[in-house]
Amino acid sequence: MLYEHEMRSLPTGEILQRYSTNPGYPFASQLVRGVVENGPELDELISRHAKDWSIERMPVIDRNLLRMALFEMLHLEDIPGPVAINEAVELAKIYSTEDSSRFVNGLLGSVSAELSSRGA
């Protein structure tokens, strides 16, 4: 849904409506809305921790996996950071490039370390 939102520039509500009968809809809707609403904060964190990579150069899948995991880490208290990171890494292995899982893991690990050092 986030990929479609970014690639087709469709309103979030229009995209979500098509998936509203899916059993995973409540959580997926929470993720999509959260990522879109917190986009500037998430992208700032990604940009700050992406060594020698602009966010625009990243594969769309990687960008959105990073955004989802960061939203979970920052805003969903019932999802432990390591779980969010692991899920993003596994999805990168399946849906993105050969090097994406290492990149996603490294960037999210860096953000996690920053959050831990400031007590978040």
C-alpha positions as CSV (number, residue, x, y, z in Angstrom):
1,M,0.0,0.0,0.0
2,L,2.9,2.4,0.8
3,Y,4.5,1.5,-2.5
4,E,1.3,2.2,-4.4
5,H,0.9,5.5,-2.4
6,E,4.3,6.6,-3.4
7,M,4.4,5.4,-7.0
8,R,0.9,6.4,-8.0
9,S,0.4,9.5,-5.7
10,L,-3.0,8.3,-4.8
11,P,-4.7,9.5,-1.6
12,T,-4.2,7.1,1.4
13,G,-7.9,6.7,1.9
14,E,-8.5,5.5,-1.6
15,I,-5.7,2.9,-1.4
16,L,-6.8,1.7,2.0
17,Q,-10.5,1.4,1.0
18,R,-9.5,-1.3,-1.6
19,Y,-8.0,-3.5,1.2
20,S,-10.6,-2.9,3.9
21,T,-12.0,-6.5,3.7
22,N,-8.5,-8.1,4.3
23,P,-8.2,-9.7,7.7
24,G,-4.9,-7.7,8.3
25,Y,-6.5,-4.4,7.4
26,P,-6.7,-2.8,10.9
27,F,-2.9,-3.2,11.5
28,A,-2.0,-2.4,7.9
29,S,-4.2,0.7,8.0
30,Q,-2.5,1.8,11.2
31,L,0.9,1.4,9.6
32,V,0.1,3.2,6.4
33,R,-1.6,6.1,8.1
34,G,1.2,6.3,10.7
35,V,3.9,6.3,8.0
36,V,2.2,8.9,5.9
37,E,1.4,11.2,8.9
38,N,4.9,10.9,10.3
39,G,6.7,11.0,7.0
40,P,8.9,14.0,7.6
41,E,10.1,12.7,11.0
42,L,10.8,9.2,9.6
43,D,12.6,10.5,6.5
44,E,14.7,12.8,8.6
45,L,15.9,9.9,10.7
46,I,16.6,7.8,7.5
47,S,18.5,10.6,5.9
48,R,20.6,11.2,9.0
49,H,21.6,7.6,9.3
50,A,22.0,6.7,5.6
51,K,25.7,7.0,5.0
52,D,26.4,8.2,1.4
53,W,22.8,7.6,0.4
54,S,20.1,10.1,-0.3
55,I,16.6,8.9,0.4
56,E,15.7,9.5,-3.2
57,R,18.3,7.1,-4.4
58,M,17.1,4.2,-2.3
59,P,14.9,1.6,-3.8
60,V,11.2,2.4,-3.1
61,I,10.7,-0.9,-1.3
62,D,13.7,-0.1,1.0
63,R,12.5,3.4,1.8
64,N,9.1,2.1,2.8
65,L,10.4,-0.8,4.8
66,L,12.6,1.6,6.7
67,R,9.7,4.0,7.2
68,M,7.4,1.2,8.5
69,A,10.0,-0.2,10.9
70,L,10.8,3.3,12.2
71,F,7.2,4.1,12.7
72,E,6.8,0.9,14.7
73,M,9.9,1.6,16.8
74,L,8.9,5.2,17.6
75,H,5.1,5.0,17.9
76,L,3.9,1.5,18.6
77,E,4.9,0.5,22.1
78,D,3.6,-3.0,21.8
79,I,6.2,-3.9,19.1
80,P,9.8,-4.3,20.4
81,G,12.4,-2.6,18.2
82,P,14.3,-5.8,17.5
83,V,11.0,-7.3,16.1
84,A,10.4,-4.3,13.9
85,I,14.0,-4.5,12.6
86,N,13.8,-8.3,12.0
87,E,10.6,-8.0,10.0
88,A,11.9,-5.2,7.8
89,V,15.1,-7.2,7.1
90,E,13.1,-10.4,6.2
91,L,10.8,-8.4,3.9
92,A,13.9,-6.8,2.3
93,K,15.3,-10.3,1.6
94,I,12.1,-11.3,-0.1
95,Y,11.0,-8.1,-2.0
96,S,14.1,-6.0,-2.6
97,T,17.7,-6.2,-3.9
98,E,20.4,-8.6,-2.9
99,D,22.1,-6.0,-0.7
100,S,18.9,-4.4,0.7
101,S,18.6,-6.6,3.8
102,R,22.1,-5.6,5.0
103,F,21.4,-1.9,4.3
104,V,18.0,-2.0,6.1
105,N,19.5,-3.9,9.1
106,G,22.5,-1.5,9.4
107,L,20.4,1.7,9.1
108,L,17.7,0.5,11.6
109,G,20.4,-0.8,13.9
110,S,22.0,2.7,13.9
111,V,18.7,4.4,14.6
112,S,18.0,1.8,17.4
113,A,21.4,2.6,19.0
114,E,20.6,6.3,18.9
115,L,17.2,5.8,20.4
116,S,18.6,3.6,23.2
117,S,21.3,6.1,24.0
118,R,18.8,8.9,24.5
119,G,16.4,6.6,26.5
120,A,13.6,6.4,23.9
